[in-house]
């Protein structure tokens, strides 16, 4: 069934139970989410990069940083989607049925004004020193 | 240092459960304050996530526990149990309370497709499992598991960095502070963007992490030094990358390390 990722979920849970304890050993460019919207599919505006949560805020952040940690959990969705898309038997139709795709669609929608109308599209990119690599572009989604 | 009383297993378990309680209370409160994110209007809507369990016989139970209301209840339960846990140490309620807390932390992991906050979730689980073993009558096994994992957490992280050319060359920290998923305060970004600071900082991190096993081998004074250095290390990470949950999870693991750093 498209989108069934029970095995992947078990693997992720196993990682939490049997941690690898490797932090920041490979520092690669992180995927970025951009969103554009417009009144119609032919009239979409410019790509705008989703804003991450605000910076650490001293002693308060030590105790309580809910928006920052949510932003990190949301960013992990981008990496999950790229992992899922990289599966060898993945087709364009199946990509749009992936749970990770649906969640990133919601994340992209959350970047737009609450009462926005028309349609929108999102993409995932990797920013290198001198270029931007486009990894995934969604279909146009009605608001 | 030598005048400090030795840490008994009971005292170590008490310190550990109090610090773990604090970590779990903060984790629950943080998630409760962003509850819109796991409502049906939010990014982590259960109606999407439940498709991960399309073939699972546990789906009806997960629907009950991980839908918005159910998950809200799970977090409130975690909050309540975390507040109670230090009071249950040494009583018959200790093991059931810790088991239920373990259940709530695992449910949070399932709700967020494996983990909510990576390594900090893993260390929280490690400390919970160790406390559970201790509460079940195996204090040395439980505390030993925590101490071993906290040493491994630094040592493995240090070795894996040593294998990386960027870390060895000294550019890793300067690249990390401009990574898009972290919003590093401008002064820290400027400081770590300076090549010699990045190089020195990188080697200091690798040296600290790789040397961490010495905390178990060279006695209590050395262990206390490593713990203090670790606290500074995690505070610096909170100040730069904002990873506050790591600070509290690792803090909860330190009493076990100090316990095993004492001879005999």
HADDOCK unambig.tbl for C-alpha pairs under 7 A between the chains (distance, minus, plus):
assign (segid A and resid 4 and name CA) (segid B and resid 51 and name CA) 6.58 0.50 0.50
assign (segid A and resid 4 and name CA) (segid B and resid 52 and name CA) 5.10 0.50 0.50
assign (segid A and resid 4 and name CA) (segid B and resid 54 and name CA) 6.86 0.50 0.50
assign (segid A and resid 5 and name CA) (segid B and resid 52 and name CA) 5.28 0.50 0.50
assign (segid A and resid 6 and name CA) (segid B and resid 52 and name CA) 5.45 0.50 0.50
assign (segid A and resid 6 and name CA) (segid B and resid 53 and name CA) 6.11 0.50 0.50
assign (segid A and resid 9 and name CA) (segid B and resid 113 and name CA) 5.73 0.50 0.50
assign (segid A and resid 9 and name CA) (segid B and resid 114 and name CA) 5.79 0.50 0.50
assign (segid A and resid 12 and name CA) (segid B and resid 114 and name CA) 4.46 0.50 0.50
assign (segid A and resid 13 and name CA) (segid B and resid 109 and name CA) 6.78 0.50 0.50
assign (segid A and resid 13 and name CA) (segid B and resid 114 and name CA) 4.51 0.50 0.50
assign (segid A and resid 13 and name CA) (segid B and resid 115 and name CA) 6.90 0.50 0.50
assign (segid A and resid 16 and name CA) (segid B and resid 115 and name CA) 6.77 0.50 0.50
assign (segid A and resid 16 and name CA) (segid B and resid 121 and name CA) 6.73 0.50 0.50
assign (segid A and resid 16 and name CA) (segid B and resid 122 and name CA) 4.66 0.50 0.50
assign (segid A and resid 17 and name CA) (segid B and resid 122 and name CA) 6.20 0.50 0.50
assign (segid A and resid 17 and name CA) (segid B and resid 125 and name CA) 6.82 0.50 0.50
assign (segid A and resid 19 and name CA) (segid B and resid 122 and name CA) 6.14 0.50 0.50
assign (segid A and resid 21 and name CA) (segid B and resid 153 and name CA) 4.93 0.50 0.50
assign (segid A and resid 21 and name CA) (segid B and resid 156 and name CA) 6.05 0.50 0.50
assign (segid A and resid 21 and name CA) (segid B and resid 157 and name CA) 5.64 0.50 0.50
assign (segid A and resid 22 and name CA) (segid B and resid 156 and name CA) 6.45 0.50 0.50
assign (segid A and resid 22 and name CA) (segid B and resid 157 and name CA) 4.59 0.50 0.50
assign (segid A and resid 22 and name CA) (segid B and resid 160 and name CA) 6.47 0.50 0.50
assign (segid A and resid 23 and name CA) (segid B and resid 157 and name CA) 5.80 0.50 0.50
assign (segid A and resid 25 and name CA) (segid B and resid 160 and name CA) 5.75 0.50 0.50
assign (segid A and resid 25 and name CA) (segid B and resid 161 and name CA) 4.62 0.50 0.50
assign (segid A and resid 25 and name CA) (segid B and resid 164 and name CA) 6.39 0.50 0.50
assign (segid A and resid 26 and name CA) (segid B and resid 164 and name CA) 6.83 0.50 0.50
assign (segid A and resid 27 and name CA) (segid B and resid 172 and name CA) 6.74 0.50 0.50
assign (segid A and resid 27 and name CA) (segid B and resid 176 and name CA) 6.56 0.50 0.50
assign (segid A and resid 29 and name CA) (segid B and resid 179 and name CA) 6.64 0.50 0.50
assign (segid A and resid 30 and name CA) (segid B and resid 179 and name CA) 6.49 0.50 0.50
assign (segid A and resid 30 and name CA) (segid B and resid 180 and name CA) 6.23 0.50 0.50
assign (segid A and resid 30 and name CA) (segid B and resid 181 and name CA) 6.93 0.50 0.50
assign (segid A and resid 52 and name CA) (segid B and resid 181 and name CA) 6.47 0.50 0.50
assign (segid A and resid 54 and name CA) (segid B and resid 183 and name CA) 6.26 0.50 0.50
assign (segid A and resid 55 and name CA) (segid B and resid 183 and name CA) 4.74 0.50 0.50
assign (segid A and resid 55 and name CA) (segid B and resid 184 and name CA) 5.66 0.50 0.50
assign (segid A and resid 55 and name CA) (segid B and resid 185 and name CA) 5.80 0.50 0.50
assign (segid A and resid 56 and name CA) (segid B and resid 185 and name CA) 6.87 0.50 0.50
assign (segid A and resid 56 and name CA) (segid B and resid 238 and name CA) 6.95 0.50 0.50
assign (segid A and resid 56 and name CA) (segid B and resid 239 and name CA) 5.89 0.50 0.50
assign (segid A and resid 56 and name CA) (segid B and resid 240 and name CA) 6.76 0.50 0.50
assign (segid A and resid 56 and name CA) (segid B and resid 241 and name CA) 6.95 0.50 0.50
assign (segid A and resid 56 and name CA) (segid B and resid 242 and name CA) 4.87 0.50 0.50
assign (segid A and resid 58 and name CA) (segid B and resid 239 and name CA) 6.27 0.50 0.50
assign (segid A and resid 61 and name CA) (segid B and resid 242 and name CA) 6.78 0.50 0.50
assign (segid A and resid 61 and name CA) (segid B and resid 244 and name CA) 6.59 0.50 0.50
assign (segid A and resid 62 and name CA) (segid B and resid 238 and name CA) 6.29 0.50 0.50
assign (segid A and resid 62 and name CA) (segid B and resid 244 and name CA) 4.99 0.50 0.50
assign (segid A and resid 63 and name CA) (segid B and resid 26 and name CA) 6.99 0.50 0.50
assign (segid A and resid 63 and name CA) (segid B and resid 244 and name CA) 6.81 0.50 0.50
assign (segid A and resid 64 and name CA) (segid B and resid 26 and name CA) 6.89 0.50 0.50
assign (segid A and resid 64 and name CA) (segid B and resid 30 and name CA) 6.51 0.50 0.50
assign (segid A and resid 65 and name CA) (segid B and resid 30 and name CA) 6.88 0.50 0.50
assign (segid A and resid 66 and name CA) (segid B and resid 30 and name CA) 4.68 0.50 0.50
assign (segid A and resid 66 and name CA) (segid B and resid 31 and name CA) 6.67 0.50 0.50
assign (segid A and resid 66 and name CA) (segid B and resid 33 and name CA) 6.83 0.50 0.50
assign (segid A and resid 66 and name CA) (segid B and resid 34 and name CA) 6.53 0.50 0.50
assign (segid A and resid 72 and name CA) (segid B and resid 181 and name CA) 6.82 0.50 0.50
assign (segid A and resid 73 and name CA) (segid B and resid 116 and name CA) 5.68 0.50 0.50
assign (segid A and resid 73 and name CA) (segid B and resid 117 and name CA) 6.31 0.50 0.50
assign (segid A and resid 75 and name CA) (segid B and resid 181 and name CA) 6.82 0.50 0.50
assign (segid A and resid 99 and name CA) (segid B and resid 48 and name CA) 6.21 0.50 0.50
assign (segid A and resid 99 and name CA) (segid B and resid 49 and name CA) 6.39 0.50 0.50
assign (segid A and resid 99 and name CA) (segid B and resid 51 and name CA) 6.91 0.50 0.50
assign (segid A and resid 102 and name CA) (segid B and resid 48 and name CA) 6.91 0.50 0.50
assign (segid A and resid 103 and name CA) (segid B and resid 43 and name CA) 5.87 0.50 0.50
assign (segid A and resid 103 and name CA) (segid B and resid 44 and name CA) 6.53 0.50 0.50
assign (segid A and resid 106 and name CA) (segid B and resid 43 and name CA) 5.04 0.50 0.50
assign (segid A and resid 107 and name CA) (segid B and resid 43 and name CA) 5.37 0.50 0.50
